[in-house]
Amino acid sequence: MPKALCLISLVASILVVVLFLADMALGLLGMQDLAPLRSANTLMDVVFIVAGAALIFMSWTTYREQR
């Protein structure tokens, strides 16, 4: 069960990073209409990308310890 929870958090954090990275990239390229969150705030995008990356790292290291 702990392995499954690590994998679930890993997948969820990857989705968060991809979502906010796409929002920031499309917003900076001038395609606000295509951005998932309509490029509301770049600072919010950066904070969520950093937090998601930290969660990816923690999930991956915890998963590797449980092998």
N, C-alpha and C positions, 0 to 999 in steps of 0.2 A: 504493500500500500504506500509506503513512503516514496518508493521509486515513481509510482504513478503521480503522486502529488508534485514531485519535482519536475516531471515531464509536463504536467498540466501548467505549472507556473512558468516553465520555460517557453512553451508555446504561446501562452497568453502574453508574456512580456515581449516576445518576438512580434506578435501582432500589434501591440501598442507602439513599439519602435517603428515598425513599417508604416503604420497609420500616420503617426506624427511626422515621420521623415518625409512621407509623400506630401503631407499638408504643407510642410515648410518649403520643400523643394518647388512644388507647383506654385506656391504663393510668391516665392522669390523670382520665379521665372515669368511672373505676370499672368499666370493662368488661374486666377482666383475662382473662376467658375468651375474648374475641374478639381480643385482641391477638396478633399473629403470634408473638412471642417470650415471651408471657405476662408482659410488662412486668417483666422480671427486674431491671433496674437503670436508673433514669432517667439517671444520670450517663453510663452507657455509651451510651444513646440519644443524648444531647446530643453526646458526643464523635464518634460515627459520623456524625451529621448535619452537624457542622461539617467533618469530614474529607471527607465526600462532596461538600459544597458547594464546598470548596476544589478538589477534583478536577474537578468540573463546570466551574469557572472556568478551570482550567488547560487542560482538554481543549478547551473552546470557544475560548480565545484561540489555542491552537496550531492548531486547525482553521482558524481565520480567517486565520492567517499563511500557510497553505499553499495558499490559493486562487490 
